[in-house]
């Protein structure tokens, strides 16, 4: 493939994307270049003419390159930067440990302060529990899924699921808190003599539900971080394999 | 989809999308195959530059209208090939309707040439 190395290098320099994505695009271009080269040879062109024609055909305008970068940045962007912070193994382990530390700290705090979530949860816990179940199923599916042959774009899109579920849990948690408090205030207005117990019960329920929602959101963050790391490791491995045959 | 869905500033893109999706109804294809087949089928009316092709293919893939996989034929290098998805078939139908309506409207205004 040395014939097209200079062309591929020039294209690579113009692709402002992470290395793994850039390499996969270049491998696709390289294969098409080679096929076109063979096609033009069969049409009777000399090797030089065939190579020149193939490069002309595959060459991308600045607009096309910008569009390509935009398409791939949509599914990467800030999520990629976050997950890629710990690229060297040591940093990556450190990042993993920090996230796990936060999760364990949250659970320990709940135990330490004797927050008995189950005793005070409001009805809004059910949608939150449903979200947590969906998160768990999604996590197990993604972790046991064979990534071979799956498109990088599709892999990236699968990372949106935990983020979406985490956000949904947060929305339900806050909405539940607001609605629970509103209901309590209505009951307090109707029975002012019971205002104290009603308020404290509602506050406990709302706080417990919100804490559960926050824990699910935190879990979603951890799931996203673990899956993101897995996708990136897969992409890096795939890139290495592809580049070996270049 | 109606003609309103064909953004006047993106007619070329919409046309390219329809051409690519229609070509993929015949089965999975590589990028270069698509370009050559479209050129041949249209008798040279649509000449695809591959540079234009990649953003469209990748956009269609990110919209789940096509699925890209790496194929490795025996003794040959890895190639990216694309396949039409069910969502892509539906999108193609919408594009066909939109283009038909668009051209009908156009001919109503400019008229058809005399045979």
Interface residues (C-beta under 8 A of the other chain):
Chain A: X25 X27 X28 X29 X30 X31 X32 X34 X35 X36 X39 X57 X58 X59 X60 X61 X64 X67 X68 X71 X72 X74 X75 X149 X151 X153 X154 X157 X242 X245
Chain B: X30 X31 X32 X33 X35 X36 X49 X50 X51 X52 X54 X55 X58 X59 X61 X62 X64 X67 X68 X69 X70 X77 X78 X79 X80
